[in-house]
Amino acid sequence: MHNNKIKEISFKDQHFHVGIDVHKKRWVLAIREGGLMLKSFPVNPSPEALKELCGKSPLRRGLSSFLIGQPS
């Protein structure tokens, strides 16, 4: 007989860092935790798309920052 228990995933007391690389035609989100890159993926380049994506996230508390640099 199989033991099919569903485990609840908790992010309590974990600190994730989400970075966003913004360019005119392409945005890329990167998620890191504990110095490790967990995931990196493209996002439609619009504030609405970013807001919708953040609304789907189970993470509800965070800080934001930005870096302005020279174009590469």
Buried (B, 14 or more C-beta within 10 A) or exposed (E): EEEEEEEEEEEEEEEEBBBEEEEEEEBBBBBBBEEEEEEEEEBEBEEEEBEEEEEEEEEEEEEEEEEEEEEE
